[in-house]
Structure formats: C-alpha cells, structure tokens
C-alpha cells in the first residue's frame, strides 16, 4: 500500500533555514504579518487534511474517475465532501487578495501547501490549482465590479474557476483559435466556440463554474495579437450576486485519460454564452499568461509532490520486503533475508529519488520567493531583478521539475520490482498521474523553446547574466569554509562557468543557423536546471552545516542526512551535464539531415 507523511521538517528547513522566510516577509509591507509560527500552524493543519482526508481518497478517485450523465459530471466518491471541508476551512483563498476575502498568504508558503495537495491527491488538487490561477488573473485584470462579484465567491469555494484555451484544431498556436465573441446590446458579449482538455470544466463540487475563455472579437487582428479574454460563468450571475439561468455553457464529454482520473477533463461548448471582457480588447493572451506563469510553477510542483509520495511509499516497501543478504554480512542474521534497502542498487534508486525531491523542493521555494519579491517588495530594483529571474526560471520550474518528478516516480516504482506494476501498491498510479505534468500547461518542449528563444537568444543572455550576478553575490557572501562544504562550492563555481560558456555558444550558433536554438533547447533547459539545482544544494549544504554548528532546530541527524543526499546529487546526478554540453555542441545538423520522407 502507498504511504504518505507531509515532509514538514524539510519544508520548514527550506523555508526558514535556507531562505530565511520570516526575514523576507518582514521586509515587505504586504507580508509583514506572517512569521514562522504562523507558517508552521498553516502547514500542520494542511498536513492533517492531506494525510487524513485527501490521501485516502486518492485510490478511489483513480478507480472510479469522473462520470458524465445527461450533461452533468459527478466526481469520485468522497471528493465533494472533502471539498466542502476545504472550503469551510478557507483553503480555497490562501493566496487571494484580502480586500476581497482572500488570506493574502505569500507564494513561498502557498507553494508548500500546493505540494501537500499534489502529493496526497493530484486529481483533487487540480480543481483548486485552476481556481487559484483564475482568482489571480481576475485580481490583476478585472474591474472593481467584477472583482467584488466574483473573487469572494472563488476564494470561499462557492464557485470554482477554469482556464479555456485549447481548441480541437490548435494547441500551442493559440492564434488559430476559432471561438468568437460578438458584442451584445448590454455591453457584454455572446461567446461561441468549443474548447478541449478543460480541467474542471464541469463537476458537482460547486453550484457555479467560472470559465476564463480566450476568443476573438469581430474586428480582431489575425494571429495571437487578436485574442481577447472573457469571463463566462456556467450560470448567469445577477446584479445582486445570486445565480440566474444556465448560460449556454455545455459539457460535451469527458476525456478518457491515462491518469489524473479524479480530475474532470472536459470538452466544453459555448453556445452564445454571455461573457464579460476582462482587460483590454485583443490583449487576452498577455492576461492569460499572468495565470499561466503561476500555473506553470504549480504544475512543476505536481511533479515534485508525486515524486515525494512515490519515494515515501517505495521506502516503506523497501523496509519490509526481504530478499538476499547485505553485501559482506547479514544485516539481520536472525531473519531469513535482509530488507532490500540494504542493497546498493536499491540505495541508488532511493537516493536518486530523494535527491531529486529535496532539490526540487529547494528550487520551487526559490522561485516562489522570487515571485513574492517581484510582486510585493518595496524596492523597485529588487522587484525588477526578481521579475527577471522569474521570467528566466518559470519554464525551467515547469519542465525540469516535471521531468525529474516523472523520473522519480519511475525510479520509485522500480524499487518494488513486480509489485510496482500491480495496482494495489499504488506505485503505477503515481507514474500515470505524473506523466501528464510534462504535457499540459505548455509541453516541456515548448517550455524549452520559450527558454532558449524568448529568455536567452532574444535578449542576448541578459537574464542569464542576472542569474550569474545573483549566484556570484551569494558566493561572495559565503562565510563558511569547511571540508564538507568545499565540494558544493567548487561544483557551483564550475556549473556557473559552464552555463555561461554554453549560453554564449548557443547565442552565437543561433546567429548562424535558425535551427540551432530548437536543436539545443531541451538539453539547454536541463543544463540550466542542473546549474540552478547545484546552487540550491550549495545553499542547503551551508544551512545544514550551520545547523550542525549551532544545534539548529531540525536536529543533527537531519543535517547530516541533508549533506549526504546533497553529495549524492553532486557525484551521481550532476555529471550528466557533461553529456548535455556535448549534445548541445553537436548542433542541429544531425537532427535536420534525415529527409522527412524517411521518417
């Protein structure tokens, strides 16, 4: 059976000992009321909810899935009751604007909550993830009347939001969308068209669903510059805030999926549905990206959460499963065989999974902190620098975290041997649920193209220079020099040099060959991911060493284990960058040489 315990000690270590969250929050007026004690209280209660309520529902959600009948969708047994409890507890508006009933928690804290949700029940978590993004977008772009009417209901969990982009004939190239919005006499719009793969498009969790829909006005320019954004509720919302008649929003079917079966993924038809323009005409894609950038970190955390629950479950199995003897001598001679955790190859898989999880938790927290700085910091320069780092690292957060998360679920499944292929152990569900995270919210290939195109070559490496400045400033402030930490510092210095060298080479290659960026994109994203993880592990190693020296709150065993896991990253995972550099240097010729007719 699967096993999950919220990693609260590691979360607190990352938040307080690595990133000094309380000090960060005190520097920003919007977050000055938050401290370590409050953060602990929030996450302890969230852990209770995740472990006791959501995690037991996870296998049922996978087995039952969502069911559609007569145009209505029913979520798996127990989902509605769990959602009602969450809504009552205020969990739907954690990061929401306090002016409209949200709790205003910083992203550094809410991203940890997201991890608990994804780890315990990914299918359930996705309803809240889309709602959080919808609330964020409306708070940024809607007028006061729309905010007052919709945000309190979204934050309270009375209604849930969605994001409607993709159409049957187009995915990434949204400039091809056919959904149309025609002005009505009342200042609103009649929205007509079809969308696919809509998470939470129809369900029984709430009495209304608020769709954020990309569509084109009659006078729209061609391509992506002609896209506008509309709020289209499932049921019309009257002037007094009560619900009126159905709004021409029809669920055309449920997708039959490999995983995340507890999440209702719908085909949605808008048949002259009344919509409200959000933001300026023809500027909808820019507004939607406000939501999508936060969603991309959230989906990265999906990979992290699933990697952690897969690891924990595999370790519980490895402690109990007995086979053969430990190298050299029996670990438990009074037993017929030793637990498989004594074997070096099982240790390899377990440490791979653990190092990716702990490195990912550091990276997700770092990106969340930079999002907070970019939004709340009173210093314009700090906000600008943080915004640059967020722009650079958002595609990495989505793609690298989900690539590593999926790899971790597969590694953990392997620990079980044949049992991992059988449903009752839960490992195969984690693999299936993690796979989608590499695809939606922009495939990982698209993330790589965004990174190398918009974030590297377009500005000639300016964002990478900003990252290098931050890393070197950290290195210059280093006041701890011990033999245990020296390998981490040396690795960071080496990987920073490699990143700058490869970045310059890619920029130069792009000038000579239009195919060069695309050929390098996947490998470059991973190379940058390894470099940033090296930075994160250096930070964590310093915090662990400081904890050992000062008898820190996490305990000596925790700190020693952190250093050992960090060394595993340096010695067993980081060497992959050498192959990535060679692959990037190979250029596009090998990829483009074979004529299309030969495929």
C-alpha positions as CSV (number, residue, x, y, z in Angstrom):
1,X,0.0,0.0,0.0
2,X,1.1,3.6,-0.7
3,X,2.3,5.7,2.2
4,X,2.5,9.5,2.7
5,X,3.5,11.8,5.5
6,X,3.8,15.5,4.9
7,X,7.5,16.5,4.9
8,X,7.0,19.3,7.3
9,X,10.5,19.2,8.8
10,X,12.2,19.6,5.4
11,X,9.7,22.2,4.4
12,X,10.5,24.3,7.5
13,X,14.2,23.8,6.9
14,X,13.9,25.1,3.3
15,X,11.6,28.0,4.3
16,X,13.3,29.2,7.4
17,X,16.9,27.9,7.5
18,X,17.8,28.2,3.8
19,X,15.6,31.1,2.6
20,X,15.0,33.0,5.9
21,X,11.3,33.4,5.1
22,X,10.4,35.4,8.2
23,X,13.1,37.9,7.5
24,X,11.9,38.1,3.9
25,X,8.3,38.7,4.9
26,X,9.2,41.4,7.4
27,X,10.9,43.4,4.6
28,X,7.6,43.6,2.6
29,X,4.6,45.6,3.9
30,X,2.1,43.2,2.2
31,X,3.5,40.2,4.1
32,X,4.7,41.7,7.3
33,X,2.1,39.9,9.4
34,X,3.5,36.5,8.5
35,X,6.1,34.7,10.6
36,X,7.5,31.2,11.1
37,X,5.0,30.3,13.8
38,X,2.0,31.2,11.6
39,X,3.5,29.3,8.7
40,X,4.0,26.2,10.8
41,X,0.4,26.3,12.0
42,X,-1.0,26.6,8.5
43,X,1.1,23.7,7.1
44,X,0.5,21.5,10.1
45,X,-3.3,21.8,9.6
46,X,-2.8,21.4,5.8
47,X,-0.8,18.2,6.5
48,X,-3.6,16.8,8.6
49,X,-6.1,17.5,5.8
50,X,-3.8,16.0,3.2
51,X,-2.9,12.9,5.2
52,X,-6.3,12.1,6.8
53,X,-8.7,13.3,4.2
54,X,-7.3,13.6,0.7
55,X,-4.7,10.8,0.6
56,X,-7.2,8.0,1.5
57,X,-9.4,9.3,-1.4
58,X,-6.7,9.0,-4.0
59,X,-7.0,5.4,-5.0
60,X,-10.8,5.7,-5.1
61,X,-10.5,8.7,-7.3
62,X,-8.3,6.8,-9.7
63,X,-10.5,3.7,-9.7
64,X,-13.9,5.5,-10.1
65,X,-12.9,8.5,-12.1
66,X,-15.5,11.1,-13.0
67,X,-18.8,10.1,-14.6
68,X,-20.9,12.1,-17.0
69,X,-24.7,11.6,-17.4
70,X,-27.1,13.9,-19.0
71,X,-24.5,16.6,-19.4
72,X,-23.7,16.6,-15.7
73,X,-20.4,15.4,-14.3
74,X,-20.1,13.6,-11.0
75,X,-16.7,13.5,-9.2
76,X,-15.5,10.3,-7.4
77,X,-17.0,9.3,-4.1
78,X,-15.8,11.5,-1.2
79,X,-14.5,14.3,-3.4
80,X,-17.4,16.6,-2.8
81,X,-17.4,16.1,1.0
82,X,-13.7,16.8,1.1
83,X,-14.1,19.9,-1.0
84,X,-16.8,21.2,1.3
85,X,-14.5,20.7,4.3
86,X,-11.7,22.5,2.5
87,X,-13.9,25.4,1.5
88,X,-15.2,25.8,5.1
89,X,-11.6,25.9,6.3
90,X,-10.7,28.8,4.0
91,X,-8.2,26.7,1.9
92,X,-9.6,28.0,-1.4
93,X,-8.4,31.6,-0.9
94,X,-5.0,31.2,0.8
95,X,-3.2,33.4,-1.7
96,X,-6.1,35.6,-2.5
97,X,-6.4,39.4,-2.2
98,X,-7.5,40.2,1.4
99,X,-9.6,43.1,0.0
100,X,-12.0,40.5,-1.4
101,X,-11.9,37.9,1.3
102,X,-8.6,36.1,0.4
103,X,-6.0,35.4,3.1
104,X,-3.0,37.0,1.2
105,X,-0.5,34.3,2.1
106,X,2.8,34.7,0.3
107,X,3.7,32.3,-2.5
108,X,6.6,30.9,-0.5
109,X,4.0,29.5,1.8
110,X,1.2,28.5,-0.6
111,X,3.6,26.6,-2.8
112,X,4.3,24.3,0.1
113,X,0.6,23.8,0.5
114,X,0.4,23.0,-3.2
115,X,2.9,20.3,-2.8
116,X,0.9,18.6,0.0
117,X,-2.2,18.7,-2.2
118,X,-0.5,17.2,-5.3
119,X,1.3,14.5,-3.2
120,X,-1.8,13.4,-1.4
121,X,-4.3,13.6,-4.3
122,X,-3.4,15.1,-7.6
123,X,-6.8,14.6,-9.2
124,X,-8.4,16.6,-6.4
125,X,-5.7,19.2,-6.2
126,X,-6.2,20.3,-9.8
127,X,-9.6,21.8,-9.1
128,X,-8.0,24.2,-6.6
129,X,-5.0,24.9,-8.8
130,X,-7.1,26.2,-11.6
131,X,-9.2,28.2,-9.2
132,X,-6.1,29.9,-7.7
133,X,-5.0,30.9,-11.2
134,X,-8.4,32.3,-12.1
135,X,-8.5,34.3,-8.9
136,X,-5.0,35.7,-9.6
137,X,-5.9,36.7,-13.1
138,X,-9.2,38.4,-12.2
139,X,-7.4,40.3,-9.4
140,X,-4.8,41.6,-11.8
141,X,-7.1,42.5,-14.8
142,X,-10.8,42.6,-13.9
143,X,-12.5,45.9,-13.0
144,X,-13.7,46.5,-9.4
145,X,-17.3,45.4,-10.1
146,X,-16.2,42.0,-11.4
147,X,-13.7,41.6,-8.6
148,X,-16.3,42.4,-6.0
149,X,-18.8,40.0,-7.5
150,X,-16.6,37.0,-8.3
151,X,-13.5,37.0,-6.2
152,X,-15.2,36.5,-2.8
153,X,-17.1,33.5,-4.2
154,X,-14.0,31.9,-5.7
155,X,-12.0,32.5,-2.5
156,X,-14.8,31.0,-0.4
157,X,-15.0,27.9,-2.6
158,X,-18.7,28.7,-3.5
159,X,-17.6,28.7,-7.2
160,X,-14.5,27.4,-9.0
161,X,-12.6,28.8,-11.9
162,X,-11.2,27.3,-15.1
163,X,-8.9,28.2,-18.0
164,X,-10.2,27.6,-21.5
165,X,-7.6,27.9,-24.2
166,X,-7.1,24.8,-26.4
167,X,-9.4,24.0,-29.3
168,X,-9.7,20.8,-31.2
169,X,-7.7,22.1,-34.1
170,X,-5.0,24.0,-32.2
171,X,-3.0,23.8,-29.1
172,X,0.2,25.8,-28.6
173,X,-0.6,28.1,-31.6
174,X,-3.4,30.0,-30.0
175,X,-3.5,32.5,-32.8
176,X,-5.5,29.9,-34.7
177,X,-8.5,29.8,-32.3
178,X,-12.0,30.0,-33.8
179,X,-14.1,30.8,-30.7
180,X,-15.8,34.2,-31.3
181,X,-17.2,36.9,-29.1
182,X,-19.9,39.2,-30.5
183,X,-20.9,42.4,-28.6
184,X,-24.4,42.4,-27.1
185,X,-26.6,45.4,-26.5
186,X,-25.9,45.3,-22.8
187,X,-22.2,45.8,-23.0
188,X,-21.4,42.1,-22.7
189,X,-20.6,39.5,-25.4
190,X,-22.0,36.4,-26.9
191,X,-19.3,33.7,-26.8
192,X,-19.5,30.8,-29.3
193,X,-17.0,28.0,-29.8
194,X,-15.6,24.8,-28.4
195,X,-12.6,24.1,-26.1
196,X,-11.0,20.8,-25.2
197,X,-8.9,19.5,-22.3
198,X,-10.6,21.8,-19.8
199,X,-9.7,20.9,-16.2
200,X,-12.8,21.2,-14.0
201,X,-14.9,22.3,-16.9
202,X,-17.9,20.6,-15.4
203,X,-18.3,19.0,-12.0
204,X,-20.5,18.7,-8.9
205,X,-18.2,20.4,-6.4
206,X,-19.8,23.9,-6.6
207,X,-23.0,25.5,-7.7
208,X,-21.3,27.6,-10.4
209,X,-18.2,27.4,-12.5
210,X,-16.4,30.5,-13.8
211,X,-14.7,29.9,-17.1
212,X,-12.0,32.2,-18.4
213,X,-12.2,31.9,-22.2
214,X,-9.9,33.1,-25.0
215,X,-11.9,34.2,-28.0
216,X,-11.7,36.7,-30.9
217,X,-13.8,39.8,-31.4
218,X,-15.2,40.6,-34.9
219,X,-12.6,43.2,-35.6
220,X,-9.7,41.2,-34.2
221,X,-6.3,41.3,-35.9
222,X,-5.1,37.9,-37.2
223,X,-2.9,35.7,-35.1
224,X,-2.1,35.9,-31.4
225,X,-2.5,39.7,-31.3
226,X,-6.2,39.3,-31.9
227,X,-7.1,37.3,-28.8
228,X,-9.3,38.7,-26.1
229,X,-10.2,37.2,-22.7
230,X,-13.8,36.7,-21.4
231,X,-15.3,35.6,-18.1
232,X,-18.1,33.2,-18.9
233,X,-20.0,31.7,-15.9
234,X,-21.8,28.4,-16.2
235,X,-24.9,30.1,-14.7
236,X,-25.5,33.8,-15.2
237,X,-24.8,35.9,-12.1
238,X,-27.4,38.5,-11.4
239,X,-26.8,42.1,-10.2
240,X,-27.4,41.1,-6.6
241,X,-24.9,38.3,-6.9
242,X,-27.4,35.5,-7.0
243,X,-27.5,32.9,-9.7
244,X,-29.8,33.1,-12.7
245,X,-30.5,30.8,-15.6
246,X,-28.0,28.5,-17.4
247,X,-25.7,30.5,-19.6
248,X,-25.2,28.4,-22.7
249,X,-22.2,26.5,-21.4
250,X,-22.4,22.9,-22.2
251,X,-20.1,20.0,-21.4
252,X,-19.7,17.9,-24.5
253,X,-17.9,15.0,-22.9
254,X,-15.2,13.7,-20.6
255,X,-11.7,12.8,-21.8
256,X,-10.6,9.2,-21.1
257,X,-7.1,9.6,-19.8
258,X,-4.0,7.7,-18.7
259,X,-4.1,9.3,-15.2
260,X,-5.5,12.1,-13.0
261,X,-8.8,10.4,-13.3
262,X,-10.3,12.2,-10.4
263,X,-9.9,15.4,-12.3
264,X,-12.8,16.2,-14.7
265,X,-11.1,17.0,-18.0
266,X,-13.9,18.2,-20.3
267,X,-14.9,19.2,-23.8
268,X,-16.7,22.5,-23.4
269,X,-19.1,24.1,-25.9
270,X,-20.1,27.8,-25.6
271,X,-23.3,28.4,-27.4
272,X,-23.8,32.2,-27.4
273,X,-22.9,32.2,-23.7
274,X,-22.9,35.7,-22.1
275,X,-19.4,36.8,-21.3
276,X,-17.6,39.8,-19.7
277,X,-14.5,41.2,-21.4
278,X,-11.5,41.0,-19.0
279,X,-8.8,43.6,-19.6
280,X,-8.4,45.4,-22.9
281,X,-9.6,44.0,-26.3
282,X,-7.0,41.9,-28.2
283,X,-4.8,41.7,-25.0
284,X,-6.2,38.5,-23.7
285,X,-3.2,36.3,-24.2
286,X,-1.0,38.6,-22.1
287,X,-3.6,38.5,-19.3
288,X,-3.9,34.7,-19.6
289,X,-0.1,34.4,-19.2
290,X,-0.4,36.0,-15.8
291,X,-2.4,33.0,-14.8
292,X,-0.3,30.5,-16.7
293,X,3.0,31.5,-15.2
294,X,1.8,30.8,-11.8
295,X,0.1,27.6,-13.1
296,X,3.4,26.5,-14.6
297,X,5.1,26.6,-11.2
298,X,2.1,24.8,-9.8
299,X,2.3,22.1,-12.3
300,X,6.1,21.8,-11.6
301,X,5.1,21.2,-8.0
302,X,2.7,18.5,-9.2
303,X,5.8,16.6,-10.4
304,X,7.6,17.3,-7.1
305,X,4.6,16.1,-5.0
306,X,4.1,12.9,-6.9
307,X,7.8,12.2,-6.8
308,X,7.8,12.6,-3.0
309,X,4.8,10.3,-2.3
310,X,6.2,7.8,-4.7
311,X,9.5,7.9,-2.9
312,X,8.0,7.6,0.6
313,X,5.8,4.6,-0.5
314,X,8.8,2.9,-2.1
315,X,10.9,3.3,1.0
316,X,8.1,1.8,3.2
317,X,8.0,-1.2,0.9
318,X,11.8,-1.5,0.9
319,X,12.0,-1.6,4.7
320,X,9.6,-4.5,4.7
321,X,10.5,-6.5,1.6
322,X,13.2,-9.1,2.3
323,X,15.5,-10.6,-0.3
324,X,19.0,-12.0,-0.1
325,X,21.7,-10.7,2.2
326,X,23.5,-7.4,2.6
327,X,27.0,-7.2,1.0
328,X,29.6,-8.7,3.2
329,X,27.4,-9.9,6.0
330,X,23.8,-10.3,7.0
331,X,22.2,-7.1,8.3
332,X,19.6,-9.1,10.3
333,X,21.0,-12.6,10.8
334,X,18.0,-13.7,12.9
335,X,15.8,-13.3,9.8
336,X,15.7,-15.4,6.7
337,X,16.7,-12.5,4.5
338,X,17.5,-8.8,4.8
339,X,15.3,-5.9,3.8
340,X,16.1,-4.9,0.2
341,X,17.1,-1.4,1.4
342,X,20.5,-2.9,2.3
343,X,21.4,-3.5,-1.4
344,X,23.5,-0.9,-3.2
345,X,21.3,-0.8,-6.3
346,X,18.2,-0.2,-4.2
347,X,20.0,2.5,-2.4
348,X,20.9,4.1,-5.7
349,X,17.3,4.3,-6.8
350,X,16.2,5.5,-3.4
351,X,18.9,8.2,-3.2
352,X,18.1,9.3,-6.8
353,X,14.5,9.8,-5.9
354,X,15.3,11.6,-2.6
355,X,17.9,13.9,-4.1
356,X,15.5,15.0,-6.9
357,X,12.7,15.6,-4.4
358,X,14.8,17.6,-2.0
359,X,16.5,19.6,-4.8
360,X,13.1,20.2,-6.3
361,X,11.7,21.4,-3.0
362,X,14.5,23.9,-2.8
363,X,14.0,25.1,-6.3
364,X,10.3,25.5,-6.0
365,X,10.7,27.5,-2.9
366,X,13.3,29.8,-4.5
367,X,11.0,30.5,-7.5
368,X,8.1,31.2,-5.1
369,X,10.2,33.6,-3.1
370,X,11.2,35.5,-6.3
371,X,7.5,35.7,-7.2
372,X,6.8,37.3,-3.8
373,X,9.7,39.7,-4.3
374,X,8.6,40.7,-7.8
375,X,5.0,41.3,-6.5
376,X,5.5,42.8,-3.1
377,X,8.9,44.2,-2.5
378,X,9.0,48.0,-1.9
379,X,12.4,48.4,-3.7
380,X,11.9,48.8,-7.5
381,X,15.3,47.4,-8.2
382,X,14.7,44.2,-6.1
383,X,11.3,43.8,-7.8
384,X,12.9,44.2,-11.3
385,X,15.7,41.7,-10.6
386,X,13.2,39.2,-9.1
387,X,11.0,39.6,-12.2
388,X,13.9,38.8,-14.5
389,X,14.7,35.7,-12.6
390,X,11.1,34.6,-12.6
391,X,10.9,35.1,-16.4
392,X,14.1,33.0,-16.9
393,X,13.2,30.2,-14.4
394,X,9.4,29.8,-15.0
395,X,9.9,27.4,-18.0
396,X,12.6,25.6,-16.0
397,X,10.3,25.3,-13.0
398,X,7.6,23.7,-15.1
399,X,9.7,21.4,-17.3
400,X,12.6,20.4,-15.1
401,X,10.5,19.8,-12.0
402,X,8.0,17.6,-14.0
403,X,10.8,15.7,-15.9
404,X,12.5,15.0,-12.7
405,X,9.2,14.2,-10.9
406,X,8.2,11.7,-13.5
407,X,11.7,10.1,-13.5
408,X,11.4,9.9,-9.7
409,X,8.0,8.1,-9.8
410,X,9.5,5.6,-12.3
411,X,12.6,5.1,-10.1
412,X,10.4,4.6,-7.1
413,X,8.2,2.1,-9.0
414,X,11.3,0.1,-9.8
415,X,12.1,-0.4,-6.2
416,X,9.0,-2.6,-5.9
417,X,10.1,-5.0,-8.6
418,X,7.0,-6.7,-10.0
419,X,4.8,-5.4,-7.2
420,X,5.2,-1.9,-8.6
421,X,3.4,-2.9,-11.8
422,X,0.4,-4.1,-9.8
423,X,-2.4,-1.7,-8.9
424,X,-2.8,-2.5,-5.2
425,X,0.6,-1.0,-4.3
426,X,-0.2,2.4,-5.8
427,X,3.1,3.0,-7.5
428,X,1.8,2.7,-11.0
429,X,-0.8,5.4,-10.3
430,X,1.9,7.9,-9.3
431,X,3.7,7.2,-12.6
432,X,0.5,7.7,-14.6
433,X,-0.5,10.8,-12.7
434,X,2.9,12.4,-13.1
435,X,3.1,11.8,-16.9
436,X,0.6,14.5,-17.8
437,X,2.5,17.2,-16.0
438,X,5.2,17.1,-18.7
439,X,2.5,17.7,-21.3
440,X,-0.1,20.3,-20.2
441,X,0.3,24.0,-19.4
442,X,2.7,24.0,-22.4
443,X,4.6,20.9,-23.2
444,X,8.1,20.6,-21.8
445,X,9.4,21.0,-25.4
446,X,7.5,24.3,-25.7
447,X,9.0,25.4,-22.3
448,X,12.4,24.7,-23.6
449,X,11.7,26.7,-26.8
450,X,10.4,29.6,-24.7
451,X,13.5,29.5,-22.6
452,X,16.0,29.4,-25.4
453,X,14.1,31.8,-27.7
454,X,12.5,34.4,-25.5
455,X,14.7,34.1,-22.4
456,X,18.1,33.6,-23.9
457,X,18.7,34.5,-27.5
458,X,16.2,37.3,-27.8
459,X,17.9,39.4,-25.1
460,X,21.4,38.0,-25.8
461,X,21.7,36.3,-22.5
462,X,20.7,39.3,-20.2
463,X,18.6,37.1,-17.9
464,X,21.4,34.5,-17.6
465,X,23.7,37.4,-16.7
466,X,21.3,38.4,-14.0
467,X,21.2,34.9,-12.6
468,X,25.0,34.7,-12.7
469,X,25.2,38.0,-10.8
470,X,23.0,36.6,-8.0
471,X,25.0,33.4,-7.8
472,X,28.3,35.3,-7.5
473,X,26.9,37.7,-5.0
474,X,25.9,34.6,-2.9
475,X,29.4,33.1,-3.3
476,X,31.0,36.4,-2.3
477,X,28.9,36.4,0.9
478,X,30.0,32.9,1.8
479,X,31.3,32.9,5.4
480,X,31.5,29.2,6.0
481,X,34.6,27.2,4.7
482,X,34.7,23.6,5.8
483,X,35.9,20.5,4.0
484,X,32.3,19.2,3.9
485,X,31.2,22.3,2.0
486,X,34.1,22.7,-0.4
487,X,32.7,20.2,-3.0
488,X,29.4,22.1,-3.1
489,X,31.2,25.5,-3.7
490,X,33.5,24.0,-6.3
491,X,30.6,22.4,-8.1
492,X,28.6,25.6,-8.1
493,X,31.6,27.7,-9.5
494,X,32.1,25.0,-12.2
495,X,28.5,24.8,-13.3
496,X,28.1,28.6,-13.4
497,X,31.1,28.8,-15.7
498,X,29.7,26.0,-17.8
499,X,26.3,27.7,-18.0
500,X,27.8,31.0,-19.2
501,X,30.1,29.2,-21.7
502,X,27.2,27.2,-23.2
503,X,24.9,30.1,-23.2
504,X,27.4,32.2,-25.2
505,X,27.8,29.3,-27.6
506,X,24.1,28.9,-28.2
507,X,23.6,32.6,-28.8
508,X,26.4,32.5,-31.4
509,X,25.1,29.4,-33.0
510,X,21.6,31.0,-33.3
511,X,23.0,33.8,-35.4
512,X,24.4,31.4,-37.9
513,X,21.6,28.8,-38.1
514,X,17.9,29.3,-37.4
515,X,17.6,25.6,-36.4
516,X,20.3,25.8,-33.7
517,X,18.1,27.1,-30.8
518,X,15.5,24.4,-31.4
519,X,18.1,21.7,-31.6
520,X,19.7,22.8,-28.3
521,X,16.5,23.8,-26.4
522,X,15.7,20.6,-24.5
523,X,19.3,20.0,-23.5
524,X,19.9,23.6,-22.6
525,X,16.9,23.7,-20.3
526,X,18.2,20.7,-18.5
527,X,21.7,22.1,-18.2
528,X,20.3,25.3,-16.7
529,X,18.1,23.1,-14.4
530,X,21.2,21.3,-13.1
531,X,23.1,24.6,-12.6
532,X,20.3,26.0,-10.5
533,X,19.9,22.8,-8.5
534,X,23.6,23.0,-7.8
535,X,23.1,26.5,-6.5
536,X,20.2,25.3,-4.3
537,X,22.2,22.4,-2.9
538,X,25.0,24.7,-2.1
539,X,22.6,26.9,-0.2
540,X,21.1,23.8,1.6
541,X,24.6,22.5,2.5
542,X,25.5,25.7,4.1
543,X,22.3,25.8,6.1
544,X,22.9,22.2,7.2
545,X,26.4,22.9,8.2
546,X,25.3,26.0,10.2
547,X,22.6,23.8,11.8
548,X,25.2,21.3,12.9
549,X,27.4,24.0,14.3
550,X,24.6,25.9,16.1
551,X,22.4,22.9,17.2
552,X,19.7,24.1,14.8
553,X,16.0,23.2,15.2
554,X,16.0,20.4,12.6
555,X,18.4,18.2,14.6
556,X,21.8,16.8,13.9
557,X,20.6,13.6,12.1
558,X,18.6,15.7,9.7
559,X,21.5,17.9,8.9
560,X,23.9,15.0,8.3
561,X,21.4,13.3,6.1
562,X,21.0,16.5,4.1
563,X,24.7,16.7,3.4
564,X,24.8,13.0,2.4
565,X,21.9,13.4,0.0
566,X,23.5,16.6,-1.4
567,X,26.7,14.7,-2.1
568,X,24.7,12.1,-4.0
569,X,23.4,14.9,-6.2
570,X,27.0,16.1,-6.8
571,X,28.5,12.7,-7.5
572,X,25.7,10.7,-9.2
573,X,23.4,13.2,-10.8
574,X,25.3,16.3,-11.7
575,X,27.8,14.5,-14.0
576,X,25.0,14.3,-16.6
577,X,25.7,17.9,-17.5
578,X,28.9,16.8,-19.3
579,X,26.8,14.8,-21.8
580,X,24.3,17.7,-22.1
581,X,27.1,20.1,-23.1
582,X,28.4,17.7,-25.7
583,X,24.8,17.2,-27.1
584,X,24.3,21.0,-27.4
585,X,27.7,21.4,-29.1
586,X,26.6,18.8,-31.7
587,X,24.3,21.4,-33.2
588,X,21.2,20.9,-35.5
589,X,22.8,19.1,-38.5
590,X,22.2,15.6,-37.2
591,X,18.6,16.4,-36.3
592,X,17.8,18.0,-39.7
593,X,19.8,15.8,-42.0
594,X,17.2,13.0,-42.5
595,X,14.6,13.9,-45.1
596,X,11.1,14.0,-43.7
597,X,10.0,11.2,-46.2
598,X,12.3,8.7,-44.4
599,X,10.5,9.0,-41.0
